[in-house]
């Protein structure tokens, strides 16, 4: 028992000494303070690994003619190597600057299934790989004889693809439709219907400063296969606006200078003469929820500064959407606003989430024979006669062939199919390859 007590006492004394207590005994000298511990410096954070995602072609797409391929990468990628599987696997070369992509003549490939491979490499030598399977079908059957007045016709069938974003500027980028439509023989390119074509103005919003890699954070153009107007599968142009740079996913109505939109623009260099344009359109199924006391553009053309014709869906006053066709001078000419005429059509139904055919014809004149005519699903919206020139007699220099421009909230999307351009009203009857299902009467009332 004594030994145990001595051991206990020794432990107590030792602990008190370590605590600096006196308790009547003399304490040993204090140990010098320990030096602060020094940890090795933290390593700098490593750079993110590269990423790559092929945007065009889309998985399962059928291609004929020219394939426009491109890939989205994250910042830091310094090169992308492309290759395609074939009976003889083919290197498509290396791209060392965005946009990372190129073109391929698919007649150099056999018909059937192929895989496009993109390998992205960053400055540290790290790599990321993306692959997409697609099919090649180069048998092209087109109508042997077409009316001379049919200037252009495309249903975005095989052979048509969306090019990579290009030529970015402070508010957006540009993007092309390219290739020959296997069903019609007409080609998308720098000229459409004899008119200069500048492609999609992929405008994210004022001062958005996008790059070819980041523009798809705002707007995406692609070709999709979906159920068409006849109930059969069809290929159609699809556009999705995810957000604007000015208001995010909220409506851009409070920011009128934002002007986020995605028109496909024709740029006549002089008055283009009488034109008829038609297309099939499918609106976003959620448009009724997202368009609140606002407008949704369907079609417009502008002169160099003094005249505009526009067709919009509007629901001002919280009504169901109706058609509003307007002639004014909103043509970026710096003029004080002037409205020439406005037609509100609440009789022709606005189809939501279903295909409808839009038709427009115009004849420009300073006299009473000037005409603006529009129709939806075979029913006239407007047939307005009279002068349709502005104060400066400016010529048309912008035709918004397709357009997604809206005061709705985002994201918002739509589809466009079977675009036709004619010199005057079309000449078509059932059985003609270019017959387009429904036509509104166009004789003068």
C-alpha positions in Angstrom: 0.0 0.0 0.0 2.9 2.4 0.8 4.5 1.8 -2.5 1.3 2.5 -4.4 0.9 5.8 -2.4 4.4 6.9 -3.2 3.7 6.2 -6.9 0.6 8.2 -6.8 2.3 11.1 -5.0 5.0 11.0 -7.5 2.5 11.3 -10.4 0.8 14.2 -8.7 4.0 16.1 -8.1 5.1 15.6 -11.6 1.8 16.8 -13.0 1.8 19.9 -10.8 5.3 20.7 -11.7 4.4 20.5 -15.3 1.5 22.9 -14.6 3.8 25.4 -12.9 2.3 24.9 -9.5 4.5 25.4 -6.3 2.8 23.6 -3.5 5.8 24.5 -1.2 8.4 22.7 -3.3 11.0 24.2 -5.5 10.1 24.0 -9.2 12.7 23.0 -11.9 13.6 25.7 -14.3 11.1 26.2 -17.1 11.9 24.8 -20.4 12.4 27.3 -23.2 9.4 28.0 -25.3 9.2 25.8 -28.3 9.6 27.4 -31.7 6.5 27.8 -33.7 5.9 24.8 -36.1 6.5 25.6 -39.7 4.5 23.8 -42.3 5.8 23.4 -45.8 4.1 26.0 -48.2 0.9 24.8 -49.7 1.1 23.7 -53.3 -0.7 25.9 -55.7 -4.1 24.6 -56.8 -3.8 22.4 -59.8 -5.4 23.6 -63.0 -8.7 22.0 -63.9 -8.6 19.0 -66.2 -9.5 19.7 -69.8 -13.0 18.9 -70.9 -14.4 18.3 -74.4 -17.9 17.8 -75.7 -18.7 17.3 -79.4 -21.6 19.6 -80.3 -21.9 18.8 -84.0 -22.8 16.2 -85.2 -25.3 15.2 -82.6 -25.5 11.5 -81.7 -27.3 9.4 -84.2 -27.4 12.2 -86.8 -27.6 11.2 -90.5 -25.3 13.3 -92.7 -24.8 13.7 -96.5 -22.5 16.1 -98.3 -20.5 18.3 -95.9 -20.2 17.6 -92.2 -19.5 20.6 -90.1 -18.0 19.3 -86.9 -17.0 21.2 -83.7 -16.4 20.7 -80.0 -16.9 22.8 -76.9 -13.9 22.8 -74.5 -13.1 24.6 -71.2 -10.5 27.3 -71.0 -7.0 26.1 -71.0 -7.3 23.7 -73.9 -4.5 24.3 -76.4 -5.3 21.9 -79.1 -7.9 19.3 -80.3 -7.1 16.3 -82.5 -10.0 15.0 -84.6 -10.4 11.7 -86.3 -13.2 9.6 -87.8 -13.7 5.9 -88.0 -14.0 4.4 -91.5 -13.0 1.4 -93.5 -9.7 3.3 -93.4 -9.7 5.3 -90.2 -9.0 9.0 -91.0 -7.3 11.7 -89.2 -9.0 15.1 -89.6 -6.0 17.0 -88.3 -5.3 19.2 -85.3 -6.9 22.6 -84.4 -4.8 24.8 -82.1 -7.2 27.7 -81.6 -11.0 28.1 -81.1 -13.4 27.5 -82.6 -12.2 23.9 -82.5 -13.8 22.2 -85.5 -13.8 21.9 -89.3 -15.5 20.4 -92.3 -15.5 17.0 -93.8 -16.7 15.9 -97.3 -18.6 12.8 -96.3 -18.4 11.4 -99.9 -14.9 10.4 -98.8 -16.6 8.0 -96.3 -18.7 4.9 -97.1 -22.4 5.1 -96.3 -23.2 3.7 -92.8 -22.2 4.3 -89.2 -19.1 6.2 -88.2 -17.6 7.7 -85.0 -16.1 11.1 -84.7 -13.4 11.4 -82.0 -12.1 14.6 -80.5 -9.1 14.6 -78.1 -8.5 17.9 -76.2 -5.1 18.6 -74.7 -4.1 21.4 -72.3 -0.7 23.0 -71.6 0.1 20.4 -69.0 -0.4 17.6 -71.5 -3.7 16.4 -69.8 -6.3 15.1 -72.3 -10.0 14.6 -72.5 -11.8 12.6 -75.2 -15.3 13.0 -76.7 -16.9 10.7 -79.2 -20.2 10.8 -81.2 -21.6 8.2 -83.5 -23.3 9.4 -86.7 -24.4 7.9 -90.1 -23.5 8.8 -93.6 -26.1 8.6 -96.4 -25.0 10.2 -99.7 -27.7 9.0 -102.1 -29.3 12.2 -103.2 -32.6 12.3 -105.0 -33.9 15.8 -105.8 -36.7 17.0 -108.0 -35.4 17.2 -111.6 -37.4 20.3 -112.6 -38.4 23.1 -110.3 -40.3 26.4 -111.1 -37.9 29.2 -111.9 -39.8 31.4 -109.3 -38.8 28.9 -106.5 -35.7 30.6 -105.2 -34.9 28.5 -102.2 -36.4 25.5 -100.4 -35.0 23.4 -97.4 -36.4 21.2 -94.8 -33.1 20.8 -93.0 -32.8 17.2 -94.3 -29.6 15.2 -94.3 -26.7 17.2 -95.6 -27.6 20.3 -93.7 -25.7 21.1 -90.4 -25.0 23.9 -88.1 -21.5 25.3 -88.2 -19.4 26.3 -85.2 -19.9 29.8 -83.7 -17.5 32.3 -85.3 -16.6 36.0 -85.3 -17.7 36.9 -81.8 -18.2 40.5 -80.9 -19.2 42.5 -77.8 -22.9 41.2 -77.8 -22.8 37.8 -79.5 -21.3 35.6 -82.2 -22.3 34.4 -85.7 -23.1 30.9 -86.8 -23.9 29.3 -90.1 -26.2 26.8 -91.7 -24.2 24.8 -94.2 -24.6 22.0 -96.7 -26.9 20.8 -99.4 -30.4 19.6 -98.5 -30.6 16.0 -99.8 -34.4 16.3 -100.4 -34.4 19.6 -102.3 -30.9 20.1 -103.8 -30.8 23.7 -102.4 -27.7 24.7 -100.4 -27.3 26.8 -97.3 -24.2 29.1 -97.5 -23.1 32.6 -98.1 -26.0 33.2 -100.6 -29.6 32.2 -100.2 -32.2 32.8 -102.9 -29.7 35.0 -104.6 -29.3 37.2 -101.5 -26.2 37.5 -99.3 -26.7 35.4 -96.1 -24.8 36.2 -92.9 -26.2 33.3 -90.9 -27.5 33.4 -87.3 -26.8 36.5 -85.3 -26.4 34.7 -82.0 -26.9 37.7 -79.7 -26.6 37.0 -76.0 -27.2 40.6 -75.0 -25.5 43.9 -75.0 -21.9 43.8 -73.6 -22.0 40.0 -73.0 -18.6 39.6 -74.6 -19.0 35.9 -75.3 -16.4 33.6 -76.9 -17.0 30.7 -79.3 -16.9 28.4 -76.3 -19.1 30.4 -74.0 -21.8 31.6 -76.4 -23.6 28.2 -75.9 -24.1 29.2 -72.2 -26.7 31.6 -73.7 -27.9 30.3 -77.0 -27.7 26.9 -78.8 -28.5 26.2 -82.5 -28.8 22.7 -83.7 -30.7 20.3 -86.1 -33.0 18.0 -84.3 -35.1 15.0 -85.4 -38.6 15.2 -84.0 -42.2 14.5 -85.0 -43.1 16.8 -87.9 -46.3 18.4 -89.1 -47.5 15.2 -90.9 -46.8 13.0 -87.8 -43.7 11.5 -89.4 -40.2 12.1 -88.2 -38.5 15.2 -89.6 -35.3 17.2 -89.2 -35.8 20.8 -88.2 -33.8 23.7 -87.0 -34.0 24.1 -83.2 -32.9 27.1 -81.1 -32.7 27.3 -77.4 -32.1 30.6 -75.5 -31.1 29.6 -72.0 -30.7 33.1 -70.6 -29.6 36.7 -71.6 -26.5 38.4 -70.4 -28.6 41.3 -69.1 -31.4 39.7 -67.1 -30.5 36.1 -66.7 -33.6 33.9 -67.0 -35.9 36.9 -66.3 -37.7 38.7 -69.2 -35.5 41.2 -71.1 -38.5 43.5 -71.4 -37.2 45.8 -68.6 -33.9 46.0 -70.5 -34.9 47.1 -74.1 -31.3 47.6 -75.1 -30.4 44.0 -74.3 -31.8 42.7 -77.6 -30.9 39.0 -77.0 -32.1 37.1 -80.0 -31.2 34.6 -82.7 -32.3 35.7 -86.2 -31.1 34.0 -89.4 -30.3 37.1 -91.5 -30.4 37.8 -95.2 -28.7 41.0 -96.2 -29.8 42.3 -99.6 -27.5 44.9 -101.1 -30.3 46.5 -102.9 -34.1 46.4 -103.0 -34.8 42.6 -103.4 -38.1 43.0 -105.2 -41.4 41.0 -104.6 -40.8 38.1 -102.3 -42.9 35.3 -100.7 -41.5 33.4 -97.7 -43.1 30.5 -95.8 -42.0 28.2 -93.0 -43.4 25.8 -90.5 -42.9 26.8 -86.8 -43.4 25.0 -83.5 -43.4 27.3 -80.4 -42.2 26.4 -77.0 -44.9 24.4 -75.1 -44.4 26.7 -72.0 -44.8 30.0 -73.9 -48.2 30.7 -72.3 -46.6 30.5 -68.9 -43.5 32.5 -69.7 -45.0 35.4 -71.8 -46.6 37.8 -69.4 -48.0 41.0 -70.8 -45.4 41.0 -73.6 -44.4 40.2 -77.2 -42.8 37.4 -79.1 -41.4 38.1 -82.6 -42.3 35.8 -85.5 -41.0 37.6 -88.6 -39.6 41.0 -89.6 -37.7 42.9 -92.3 -36.0 46.3 -92.0 -34.6 48.9 -94.4 -31.3 50.6 -94.0 -32.9 52.9 -91.5 -36.5 54.1 -92.0 -39.0 51.3 -92.3 -39.9 48.0 -90.7 -42.5 45.3 -91.1 -43.0 43.0 -88.1 -45.3 40.1 -87.1 -45.5 39.4 -83.4 -47.5 37.4 -80.8 -48.6 39.7 -78.0 -50.7 39.3 -74.9 -50.9 42.9 -73.6 -53.5 43.2 -70.8 -52.9 39.6 -69.7 -55.0 38.3 -72.6 -54.5 35.1 -74.6 -51.8 35.8 -77.2 -53.0 37.3 -80.5 -51.3 38.4 -83.7 -50.1 42.0 -84.1 -48.7 43.1 -87.5 -47.1 46.5 -87.6 -45.4 49.0 -90.0 -43.1 51.5 -88.3 -39.7 53.1 -88.6 -37.9 51.0 -86.0 -35.0 50.2 -88.4 -31.9 51.4 -86.4 -31.9 54.7 -88.3 -32.0 57.0 -85.3 -35.4 58.5 -86.3 -38.1 59.6 -83.9 -40.6 56.8 -83.6 -43.4 56.8 -86.1 -46.0 54.1 -86.6 -47.5 53.8 -90.1 -50.2 51.2 -89.3 -51.0 48.4 -87.0 -53.3 45.4 -87.4 -54.4 43.3 -84.4 -55.8 40.0 -85.5 -57.6 38.1 -82.7 -59.5 35.8 -85.0 -56.8 33.5 -86.3 -55.7 31.3 -83.4 -52.2 31.3 -82.1 -51.0 27.7 -82.1 -48.8 26.8 -79.1 -46.7 23.6 -79.0 -48.0 22.5 -82.4 -46.7 23.1 -86.0 -48.2 26.0 -87.9 -47.4 27.4 -91.3 -46.5 31.1 -91.6 -46.7 32.9 -95.0 -45.6 36.4 -95.9 -45.5 38.4 -99.2 -44.7 41.9 -99.9 -44.6 44.3 -102.9 -42.8 47.6 -102.1 -44.2 50.7 -103.6 -44.6 54.4 -102.9 -48.1 54.2 -104.3 -51.4 52.4 -103.5 -50.2 49.1 -105.1 -47.8 48.5 -102.2 -48.8 45.4 -100.4 -48.0 43.4 -97.2 -49.8 40.1 -96.9 -49.5 37.4 -94.2 -51.3 34.2 -93.3 -51.2 31.4 -90.7 -52.4 27.9 -91.5 -54.2 29.0 -94.6 -56.0 32.0 -92.9 -55.1 35.6 -93.7 -53.7 37.7 -90.9 -53.4 40.9 -92.9 -53.6 42.1 -96.5 -52.5 45.8 -96.4 -52.3 47.9 -99.5 -50.7 51.3 -99.8 -47.3 53.0 -99.7 -44.6 51.1 -97.7 -41.5 53.2 -98.0 -40.1 55.4 -95.3 -39.0 59.0 -95.2 -35.7 58.3 -96.9 -36.9 55.8 -99.4 -34.4 53.3 -98.0 -34.2 49.8 -99.5 -34.6 46.6 -97.5 -31.3 45.4 -96.2 -32.3 42.9 -93.5 -34.7 40.0 -93.8 -35.1 38.0 -90.6 -35.7 34.6 -92.2 -36.1 32.8 -88.9 -36.2 34.6 -85.5 -36.4 33.9 -81.8 -36.7 37.2 -80.0 -39.1 37.5 -77.1 -40.1 39.2 -73.9 -40.8 35.8 -72.3 -38.8 34.4 -69.4 -36.1 31.8 -70.2 -35.2 29.2 -71.1 -37.3 29.3 -74.3 -37.0 27.3 -77.5 -38.6 26.8 -80.9 -38.4 24.7 -84.0 -38.5 25.7 -87.7 -39.0 23.5 -90.8 -39.6 23.6 -94.5 -38.4 27.1 -95.4 -39.4 28.3 -98.9 -38.6 31.6 -100.7 -40.4 32.4 -104.0 -40.3 35.3 -106.4 -44.0 36.2 -105.9 -46.7 33.9 -104.7 -45.9 30.1 -105.1 -46.9 27.9 -108.0 -47.8 24.6 -106.3 -50.4 21.9 -106.4 -50.8 18.5 -104.6 -48.3 16.1 -106.0 -45.5 18.7 -106.6 -42.5 17.9 -104.5 -42.5 21.4 -103.1 -46.2 21.5 -102.3 -46.4 22.6 -98.7 -49.6 21.4 -97.3 -51.7 24.6 -96.9 -51.9 27.9 -98.6 -54.0 31.0 -97.8 -56.0 32.7 -100.6 -54.0 35.7 -101.9 -56.2 37.3 -104.4 -56.9 41.0 -103.6 -60.1 41.5 -101.6 
